[in-house]
């Protein structure tokens, strides 16, 4: 879009500069009436072009309006060339630019050829050489092609932007559908079973109270299982990813004025282990920002001997509380649940280190 703005600014600046200089050319006209007509023609030409190029009265969908603008500019250009053939032939460039930048190719190509031919016809009528006429023709044609290219790039940018927005919208829609399907699969069967058992216990309450009580205990068990499954599902959706945590760590540390270095040599990480590593990065970076007063933080993720380790090291004064802190204690519990270990403590010289190691199942 920057290129589009620059091209518009350059074209408008050229026309604004052309207006007074062109009027000066017509001051040689001794007939005051023709001089007034010439000035009006130049002024209208510039105003129509600027209005069209600033998109005040046209859209890509309104072809008829754009054709009317092109016809107006071409007619004025023919008149100006008839008045000053040697100096006004390039005025057809602006009409060709309007056609190329605002119309489909099926219109832009023939209209550009018409402008180039009309621009070259004036000098030829005055006896100019074919070579000079061809130069003028090629100049107008070149600007027309550039305008068509700009039109193509312009439309491509808008199409890509629309496609990106549509992809994002579809991704959100697909995620909602997946979440609803998962909840339906988890809760639908349990709720159906609860409804059936509740109805059965209600019928047995007067005749077989003991069996009705057993059915209600089953209802309680099914409800608790359903609640646990929903919690597990929601927790799974809320699990952080390692990539997002590393990106967030860079932003947070940079905002805190801490230099960050990330070294990742673990390759593909299993999904069930990624959340623990992500929590490690989050907890380690949080401690660095809150407690360490560090100037540098290194995050290292490695795979050695069937184990993946993530280590967060800083050069500050260390985090308070060690592994016994609430956040680090929860991190140690997550690592232990997957057969791993969590170690946290000050370094020999200065700084603090948090390291979590988890075995990778074959």
Protein Blocks (a to p, Z undefined) as FASTA:
>chain_A
ZZmmmmmmmmmmmmmmmmmmmmmmmmmpmblklmmmmmmmmmmmmmmmmmmmnopmbcfk
lmmlmmmmmmmmmmmmmmmmmmmmmlmmmmmmmmmmmmmmmpcfklmmmmmmmmmmmmmm
mmmmnopafklmmmmmmmmmmmmmmmmmmmmmmmmmmmmmmmmmmmmmmmmmmmmmmmmm
mmmmmmmmmmmmmmmmmmmmmmmmmmmmmlmmmmmmmmmmmmmmmmmmmmmmmmmmmpcc
fklmmmmmmmmmmmnopacddddfebpadfklmmmmmmmmmmmmmmmmmmnopabdcddd
ddeehiacdddddfbebpehijmbmklmmmmmmmmmnopacdddddfkbccddddddddd
ZZ
